[in-house]
Amino acid sequence: MLFSISLAGCGGGSAPKFDSQYQAVFLANGQVFFGKLSALGTDYPRLDDVFYVQQQVNPETKQPTSVLIRRGREWHAPGYMVLNARTILMIEPVGADSKVAQLIAEAQKTPAAKP
């Protein structure tokens, strides 16, 4: 079976613009990062102020929970990410009233911990 997909805006023109402060970036490997995307439309867009969701299991109840983690607390303390544009599947705005936006706002109030 052969099919094709036509994407509006591909093959020239200007890069999409987002009116949200943060964007959700979905990668081909299944990872999703939230941050401030710049240099969109280039081969290597940059993502600043990066967050990701990590699944954790409560050892007492065995219930899984999702926790928003601020990137940069790893041992190498990355300040930003440079992405290969070919690995980006989709980009969506993070709504100002969304749970992710609320969690990011809470994280901004807490100083970044050293790794």
Chimera marker file (.cmm) of the C-alpha trace (Angstrom):
<marker_set name="trace">
<marker id="1" x="0.000" y="0.000" z="0.000" r="1" g="1" b="0" radius="0.5"/>
<marker id="2" x="1.414" y="3.366" z="-0.979" r="1" g="1" b="0" radius="0.5"/>
<marker id="3" x="0.228" y="6.684" z="0.370" r="1" g="1" b="0" radius="0.5"/>
<marker id="4" x="1.528" y="10.197" z="0.693" r="1" g="1" b="0" radius="0.5"/>
<marker id="5" x="0.999" y="13.034" z="3.092" r="1" g="1" b="0" radius="0.5"/>
<marker id="6" x="1.012" y="16.667" z="2.095" r="1" g="1" b="0" radius="0.5"/>
<marker id="7" x="1.902" y="19.081" z="4.869" r="1" g="1" b="0" radius="0.5"/>
<marker id="8" x="0.873" y="22.690" z="4.566" r="1" g="1" b="0" radius="0.5"/>
<marker id="9" x="3.833" y="24.998" z="4.874" r="1" g="1" b="0" radius="0.5"/>
<marker id="10" x="6.470" y="22.422" z="3.945" r="1" g="1" b="0" radius="0.5"/>
<marker id="11" x="8.929" y="23.087" z="1.196" r="1" g="1" b="0" radius="0.5"/>
<marker id="12" x="9.507" y="26.769" z="1.668" r="1" g="1" b="0" radius="0.5"/>
<marker id="13" x="7.886" y="29.795" z="3.166" r="1" g="1" b="0" radius="0.5"/>
<marker id="14" x="8.347" y="31.071" z="6.669" r="1" g="1" b="0" radius="0.5"/>
<marker id="15" x="8.520" y="29.001" z="9.831" r="1" g="1" b="0" radius="0.5"/>
<marker id="16" x="5.338" y="28.738" z="11.903" r="1" g="1" b="0" radius="0.5"/>
<marker id="17" x="4.923" y="31.251" z="14.701" r="1" g="1" b="0" radius="0.5"/>
<marker id="18" x="3.470" y="30.394" z="18.098" r="1" g="1" b="0" radius="0.5"/>
<marker id="19" x="1.633" y="32.866" z="20.283" r="1" g="1" b="0" radius="0.5"/>
<marker id="20" x="2.189" y="30.738" z="23.396" r="1" g="1" b="0" radius="0.5"/>
<marker id="21" x="5.139" y="31.242" z="25.717" r="1" g="1" b="0" radius="0.5"/>
<marker id="22" x="5.972" y="27.497" z="25.676" r="1" g="1" b="0" radius="0.5"/>
<marker id="23" x="5.716" y="24.804" z="23.036" r="1" g="1" b="0" radius="0.5"/>
<marker id="24" x="5.388" y="21.020" z="23.282" r="1" g="1" b="0" radius="0.5"/>
<marker id="25" x="7.912" y="19.357" z="20.950" r="1" g="1" b="0" radius="0.5"/>
<marker id="26" x="7.174" y="15.729" z="20.042" r="1" g="1" b="0" radius="0.5"/>
<marker id="27" x="10.199" y="13.766" z="18.794" r="1" g="1" b="0" radius="0.5"/>
<marker id="28" x="10.351" y="10.674" z="16.603" r="1" g="1" b="0" radius="0.5"/>
<marker id="29" x="11.722" y="8.578" z="19.485" r="1" g="1" b="0" radius="0.5"/>
<marker id="30" x="8.579" y="9.180" z="21.564" r="1" g="1" b="0" radius="0.5"/>
<marker id="31" x="10.033" y="11.848" z="23.853" r="1" g="1" b="0" radius="0.5"/>
<marker id="32" x="8.150" y="15.088" z="24.477" r="1" g="1" b="0" radius="0.5"/>
<marker id="33" x="9.851" y="18.244" z="25.698" r="1" g="1" b="0" radius="0.5"/>
<marker id="34" x="8.245" y="21.521" z="26.743" r="1" g="1" b="0" radius="0.5"/>
<marker id="35" x="10.140" y="24.759" z="26.322" r="1" g="1" b="0" radius="0.5"/>
<marker id="36" x="10.699" y="27.985" z="24.428" r="1" g="1" b="0" radius="0.5"/>
<marker id="37" x="11.448" y="27.077" z="20.829" r="1" g="1" b="0" radius="0.5"/>
<marker id="38" x="13.604" y="29.325" z="18.669" r="1" g="1" b="0" radius="0.5"/>
<marker id="39" x="15.325" y="29.035" z="15.289" r="1" g="1" b="0" radius="0.5"/>
<marker id="40" x="12.360" y="27.084" z="13.986" r="1" g="1" b="0" radius="0.5"/>
<marker id="41" x="12.712" y="26.586" z="10.251" r="1" g="1" b="0" radius="0.5"/>
<marker id="42" x="16.427" y="25.831" z="10.554" r="1" g="1" b="0" radius="0.5"/>
<marker id="43" x="18.069" y="22.389" z="10.594" r="1" g="1" b="0" radius="0.5"/>
<marker id="44" x="18.775" y="22.715" z="14.324" r="1" g="1" b="0" radius="0.5"/>
<marker id="45" x="16.092" y="24.553" z="16.322" r="1" g="1" b="0" radius="0.5"/>
<marker id="46" x="16.911" y="25.486" z="19.912" r="1" g="1" b="0" radius="0.5"/>
<marker id="47" x="14.759" y="24.739" z="22.956" r="1" g="1" b="0" radius="0.5"/>
<marker id="48" x="15.321" y="26.835" z="26.079" r="1" g="1" b="0" radius="0.5"/>
<marker id="49" x="13.802" y="26.564" z="29.564" r="1" g="1" b="0" radius="0.5"/>
<marker id="50" x="13.211" y="22.854" z="28.966" r="1" g="1" b="0" radius="0.5"/>
<marker id="51" x="10.897" y="20.523" z="30.887" r="1" g="1" b="0" radius="0.5"/>
<marker id="52" x="9.834" y="16.912" z="30.392" r="1" g="1" b="0" radius="0.5"/>
<marker id="53" x="7.415" y="14.493" z="32.024" r="1" g="1" b="0" radius="0.5"/>
<marker id="54" x="8.776" y="11.566" z="33.975" r="1" g="1" b="0" radius="0.5"/>
<marker id="55" x="6.685" y="8.629" z="35.165" r="1" g="1" b="0" radius="0.5"/>
<marker id="56" x="7.206" y="7.658" z="38.810" r="1" g="1" b="0" radius="0.5"/>
<marker id="57" x="5.627" y="4.904" z="40.877" r="1" g="1" b="0" radius="0.5"/>
<marker id="58" x="4.627" y="5.475" z="44.488" r="1" g="1" b="0" radius="0.5"/>
<marker id="59" x="6.381" y="2.632" z="46.370" r="1" g="1" b="0" radius="0.5"/>
<marker id="60" x="3.578" y="2.386" z="48.942" r="1" g="1" b="0" radius="0.5"/>
<marker id="61" x="0.525" y="2.450" z="46.673" r="1" g="1" b="0" radius="0.5"/>
<marker id="62" x="2.202" y="1.225" z="43.462" r="1" g="1" b="0" radius="0.5"/>
<marker id="63" x="0.270" y="3.945" z="41.634" r="1" g="1" b="0" radius="0.5"/>
<marker id="64" x="2.027" y="5.646" z="38.731" r="1" g="1" b="0" radius="0.5"/>
<marker id="65" x="2.196" y="9.416" z="38.640" r="1" g="1" b="0" radius="0.5"/>
<marker id="66" x="3.505" y="11.900" z="36.113" r="1" g="1" b="0" radius="0.5"/>
<marker id="67" x="5.962" y="14.533" z="37.315" r="1" g="1" b="0" radius="0.5"/>
<marker id="68" x="7.168" y="17.558" z="35.359" r="1" g="1" b="0" radius="0.5"/>
<marker id="69" x="10.977" y="17.761" z="35.558" r="1" g="1" b="0" radius="0.5"/>
<marker id="70" x="13.044" y="20.835" z="34.755" r="1" g="1" b="0" radius="0.5"/>
<marker id="71" x="15.898" y="19.915" z="32.449" r="1" g="1" b="0" radius="0.5"/>
<marker id="72" x="19.294" y="21.168" z="33.577" r="1" g="1" b="0" radius="0.5"/>
<marker id="73" x="19.472" y="19.295" z="36.849" r="1" g="1" b="0" radius="0.5"/>
<marker id="74" x="21.315" y="16.419" z="35.202" r="1" g="1" b="0" radius="0.5"/>
<marker id="75" x="25.012" y="15.963" z="35.909" r="1" g="1" b="0" radius="0.5"/>
<marker id="76" x="26.068" y="17.869" z="32.799" r="1" g="1" b="0" radius="0.5"/>
<marker id="77" x="23.617" y="20.731" z="33.658" r="1" g="1" b="0" radius="0.5"/>
<marker id="78" x="22.444" y="21.554" z="30.128" r="1" g="1" b="0" radius="0.5"/>
<marker id="79" x="21.115" y="25.086" z="29.788" r="1" g="1" b="0" radius="0.5"/>
<marker id="80" x="19.284" y="24.379" z="26.525" r="1" g="1" b="0" radius="0.5"/>
<marker id="81" x="18.769" y="21.734" z="23.858" r="1" g="1" b="0" radius="0.5"/>
<marker id="82" x="19.619" y="21.874" z="20.171" r="1" g="1" b="0" radius="0.5"/>
<marker id="83" x="17.298" y="19.570" z="18.239" r="1" g="1" b="0" radius="0.5"/>
<marker id="84" x="17.739" y="17.952" z="14.861" r="1" g="1" b="0" radius="0.5"/>
<marker id="85" x="14.724" y="19.252" z="12.936" r="1" g="1" b="0" radius="0.5"/>
<marker id="86" x="14.414" y="15.910" z="11.136" r="1" g="1" b="0" radius="0.5"/>
<marker id="87" x="13.494" y="14.238" z="14.436" r="1" g="1" b="0" radius="0.5"/>
<marker id="88" x="10.637" y="16.628" z="15.250" r="1" g="1" b="0" radius="0.5"/>
<marker id="89" x="7.265" y="15.054" z="14.485" r="1" g="1" b="0" radius="0.5"/>
<marker id="90" x="4.986" y="17.753" z="15.795" r="1" g="1" b="0" radius="0.5"/>
<marker id="91" x="4.995" y="21.035" z="17.699" r="1" g="1" b="0" radius="0.5"/>
<marker id="92" x="2.020" y="22.320" z="19.656" r="1" g="1" b="0" radius="0.5"/>
<marker id="93" x="1.476" y="25.438" z="21.732" r="1" g="1" b="0" radius="0.5"/>
<marker id="94" x="1.192" y="24.957" z="25.490" r="1" g="1" b="0" radius="0.5"/>
<marker id="95" x="-2.048" y="26.639" z="26.542" r="1" g="1" b="0" radius="0.5"/>
<marker id="96" x="-1.638" y="29.367" z="29.159" r="1" g="1" b="0" radius="0.5"/>
<marker id="97" x="-4.286" y="27.723" z="31.361" r="1" g="1" b="0" radius="0.5"/>
<marker id="98" x="-3.064" y="24.141" z="30.855" r="1" g="1" b="0" radius="0.5"/>
<marker id="99" x="-1.795" y="21.882" z="33.633" r="1" g="1" b="0" radius="0.5"/>
<marker id="100" x="1.675" y="21.941" z="32.036" r="1" g="1" b="0" radius="0.5"/>
<marker id="101" x="1.733" y="25.762" z="32.062" r="1" g="1" b="0" radius="0.5"/>
<marker id="102" x="0.649" y="25.763" z="35.719" r="1" g="1" b="0" radius="0.5"/>
<marker id="103" x="3.389" y="23.293" z="36.667" r="1" g="1" b="0" radius="0.5"/>
<marker id="104" x="6.012" y="25.298" z="34.753" r="1" g="1" b="0" radius="0.5"/>
<marker id="105" x="4.895" y="28.477" z="36.572" r="1" g="1" b="0" radius="0.5"/>
<marker id="106" x="5.286" y="26.676" z="39.913" r="1" g="1" b="0" radius="0.5"/>
<marker id="107" x="8.739" y="25.430" z="38.900" r="1" g="1" b="0" radius="0.5"/>
<marker id="108" x="9.789" y="28.989" z="37.947" r="1" g="1" b="0" radius="0.5"/>
<marker id="109" x="9.158" y="30.083" z="41.541" r="1" g="1" b="0" radius="0.5"/>
<marker id="110" x="11.678" y="27.523" z="42.810" r="1" g="1" b="0" radius="0.5"/>
<marker id="111" x="15.368" y="28.183" z="42.160" r="1" g="1" b="0" radius="0.5"/>
<marker id="112" x="17.056" y="25.536" z="40.040" r="1" g="1" b="0" radius="0.5"/>
<marker id="113" x="18.824" y="22.978" z="42.181" r="1" g="1" b="0" radius="0.5"/>
<marker id="114" x="22.400" y="22.010" z="41.485" r="1" g="1" b="0" radius="0.5"/>
<marker id="115" x="22.865" y="18.462" z="40.148" r="1" g="1" b="0" radius="0.5"/>
<link id1="1" id2="2" r="1" g="1" b="0" radius="0.2"/>
<link id1="2" id2="3" r="1" g="1" b="0" radius="0.2"/>
<link id1="3" id2="4" r="1" g="1" b="0" radius="0.2"/>
<link id1="4" id2="5" r="1" g="1" b="0" radius="0.2"/>
<link id1="5" id2="6" r="1" g="1" b="0" radius="0.2"/>
<link id1="6" id2="7" r="1" g="1" b="0" radius="0.2"/>
<link id1="7" id2="8" r="1" g="1" b="0" radius="0.2"/>
<link id1="8" id2="9" r="1" g="1" b="0" radius="0.2"/>
<link id1="9" id2="10" r="1" g="1" b="0" radius="0.2"/>
<link id1="10" id2="11" r="1" g="1" b="0" radius="0.2"/>
<link id1="11" id2="12" r="1" g="1" b="0" radius="0.2"/>
<link id1="12" id2="13" r="1" g="1" b="0" radius="0.2"/>
<link id1="13" id2="14" r="1" g="1" b="0" radius="0.2"/>
<link id1="14" id2="15" r="1" g="1" b="0" radius="0.2"/>
<link id1="15" id2="16" r="1" g="1" b="0" radius="0.2"/>
<link id1="16" id2="17" r="1" g="1" b="0" radius="0.2"/>
<link id1="17" id2="18" r="1" g="1" b="0" radius="0.2"/>
<link id1="18" id2="19" r="1" g="1" b="0" radius="0.2"/>
<link id1="19" id2="20" r="1" g="1" b="0" radius="0.2"/>
<link id1="20" id2="21" r="1" g="1" b="0" radius="0.2"/>
<link id1="21" id2="22" r="1" g="1" b="0" radius="0.2"/>
<link id1="22" id2="23" r="1" g="1" b="0" radius="0.2"/>
<link id1="23" id2="24" r="1" g="1" b="0" radius="0.2"/>
<link id1="24" id2="25" r="1" g="1" b="0" radius="0.2"/>
<link id1="25" id2="26" r="1" g="1" b="0" radius="0.2"/>
<link id1="26" id2="27" r="1" g="1" b="0" radius="0.2"/>
<link id1="27" id2="28" r="1" g="1" b="0" radius="0.2"/>
<link id1="28" id2="29" r="1" g="1" b="0" radius="0.2"/>
<link id1="29" id2="30" r="1" g="1" b="0" radius="0.2"/>
<link id1="30" id2="31" r="1" g="1" b="0" radius="0.2"/>
<link id1="31" id2="32" r="1" g="1" b="0" radius="0.2"/>
<link id1="32" id2="33" r="1" g="1" b="0" radius="0.2"/>
<link id1="33" id2="34" r="1" g="1" b="0" radius="0.2"/>
<link id1="34" id2="35" r="1" g="1" b="0" radius="0.2"/>
<link id1="35" id2="36" r="1" g="1" b="0" radius="0.2"/>
<link id1="36" id2="37" r="1" g="1" b="0" radius="0.2"/>
<link id1="37" id2="38" r="1" g="1" b="0" radius="0.2"/>
<link id1="38" id2="39" r="1" g="1" b="0" radius="0.2"/>
<link id1="39" id2="40" r="1" g="1" b="0" radius="0.2"/>
<link id1="40" id2="41" r="1" g="1" b="0" radius="0.2"/>
<link id1="41" id2="42" r="1" g="1" b="0" radius="0.2"/>
<link id1="42" id2="43" r="1" g="1" b="0" radius="0.2"/>
<link id1="43" id2="44" r="1" g="1" b="0" radius="0.2"/>
<link id1="44" id2="45" r="1" g="1" b="0" radius="0.2"/>
<link id1="45" id2="46" r="1" g="1" b="0" radius="0.2"/>
<link id1="46" id2="47" r="1" g="1" b="0" radius="0.2"/>
<link id1="47" id2="48" r="1" g="1" b="0" radius="0.2"/>
<link id1="48" id2="49" r="1" g="1" b="0" radius="0.2"/>
<link id1="49" id2="50" r="1" g="1" b="0" radius="0.2"/>
<link id1="50" id2="51" r="1" g="1" b="0" radius="0.2"/>
<link id1="51" id2="52" r="1" g="1" b="0" radius="0.2"/>
<link id1="52" id2="53" r="1" g="1" b="0" radius="0.2"/>
<link id1="53" id2="54" r="1" g="1" b="0" radius="0.2"/>
<link id1="54" id2="55" r="1" g="1" b="0" radius="0.2"/>
<link id1="55" id2="56" r="1" g="1" b="0" radius="0.2"/>
<link id1="56" id2="57" r="1" g="1" b="0" radius="0.2"/>
<link id1="57" id2="58" r="1" g="1" b="0" radius="0.2"/>
<link id1="58" id2="59" r="1" g="1" b="0" radius="0.2"/>
<link id1="59" id2="60" r="1" g="1" b="0" radius="0.2"/>
<link id1="60" id2="61" r="1" g="1" b="0" radius="0.2"/>
<link id1="61" id2="62" r="1" g="1" b="0" radius="0.2"/>
<link id1="62" id2="63" r="1" g="1" b="0" radius="0.2"/>
<link id1="63" id2="64" r="1" g="1" b="0" radius="0.2"/>
<link id1="64" id2="65" r="1" g="1" b="0" radius="0.2"/>
<link id1="65" id2="66" r="1" g="1" b="0" radius="0.2"/>
<link id1="66" id2="67" r="1" g="1" b="0" radius="0.2"/>
<link id1="67" id2="68" r="1" g="1" b="0" radius="0.2"/>
<link id1="68" id2="69" r="1" g="1" b="0" radius="0.2"/>
<link id1="69" id2="70" r="1" g="1" b="0" radius="0.2"/>
<link id1="70" id2="71" r="1" g="1" b="0" radius="0.2"/>
<link id1="71" id2="72" r="1" g="1" b="0" radius="0.2"/>
<link id1="72" id2="73" r="1" g="1" b="0" radius="0.2"/>
<link id1="73" id2="74" r="1" g="1" b="0" radius="0.2"/>
<link id1="74" id2="75" r="1" g="1" b="0" radius="0.2"/>
<link id1="75" id2="76" r="1" g="1" b="0" radius="0.2"/>
<link id1="76" id2="77" r="1" g="1" b="0" radius="0.2"/>
<link id1="77" id2="78" r="1" g="1" b="0" radius="0.2"/>
<link id1="78" id2="79" r="1" g="1" b="0" radius="0.2"/>
<link id1="79" id2="80" r="1" g="1" b="0" radius="0.2"/>
<link id1="80" id2="81" r="1" g="1" b="0" radius="0.2"/>
<link id1="81" id2="82" r="1" g="1" b="0" radius="0.2"/>
<link id1="82" id2="83" r="1" g="1" b="0" radius="0.2"/>
<link id1="83" id2="84" r="1" g="1" b="0" radius="0.2"/>
<link id1="84" id2="85" r="1" g="1" b="0" radius="0.2"/>
<link id1="85" id2="86" r="1" g="1" b="0" radius="0.2"/>
<link id1="86" id2="87" r="1" g="1" b="0" radius="0.2"/>
<link id1="87" id2="88" r="1" g="1" b="0" radius="0.2"/>
<link id1="88" id2="89" r="1" g="1" b="0" radius="0.2"/>
<link id1="89" id2="90" r="1" g="1" b="0" radius="0.2"/>
<link id1="90" id2="91" r="1" g="1" b="0" radius="0.2"/>
<link id1="91" id2="92" r="1" g="1" b="0" radius="0.2"/>
<link id1="92" id2="93" r="1" g="1" b="0" radius="0.2"/>
<link id1="93" id2="94" r="1" g="1" b="0" radius="0.2"/>
<link id1="94" id2="95" r="1" g="1" b="0" radius="0.2"/>
<link id1="95" id2="96" r="1" g="1" b="0" radius="0.2"/>
<link id1="96" id2="97" r="1" g="1" b="0" radius="0.2"/>
<link id1="97" id2="98" r="1" g="1" b="0" radius="0.2"/>
<link id1="98" id2="99" r="1" g="1" b="0" radius="0.2"/>
<link id1="99" id2="100" r="1" g="1" b="0" radius="0.2"/>
<link id1="100" id2="101" r="1" g="1" b="0" radius="0.2"/>
<link id1="101" id2="102" r="1" g="1" b="0" radius="0.2"/>
<link id1="102" id2="103" r="1" g="1" b="0" radius="0.2"/>
<link id1="103" id2="104" r="1" g="1" b="0" radius="0.2"/>
<link id1="104" id2="105" r="1" g="1" b="0" radius="0.2"/>
<link id1="105" id2="106" r="1" g="1" b="0" radius="0.2"/>
<link id1="106" id2="107" r="1" g="1" b="0" radius="0.2"/>
<link id1="107" id2="108" r="1" g="1" b="0" radius="0.2"/>
<link id1="108" id2="109" r="1" g="1" b="0" radius="0.2"/>
<link id1="109" id2="110" r="1" g="1" b="0" radius="0.2"/>
<link id1="110" id2="111" r="1" g="1" b="0" radius="0.2"/>
<link id1="111" id2="112" r="1" g="1" b="0" radius="0.2"/>
<link id1="112" id2="113" r="1" g="1" b="0" radius="0.2"/>
<link id1="113" id2="114" r="1" g="1" b="0" radius="0.2"/>
<link id1="114" id2="115" r="1" g="1" b="0" radius="0.2"/>
</marker_set>
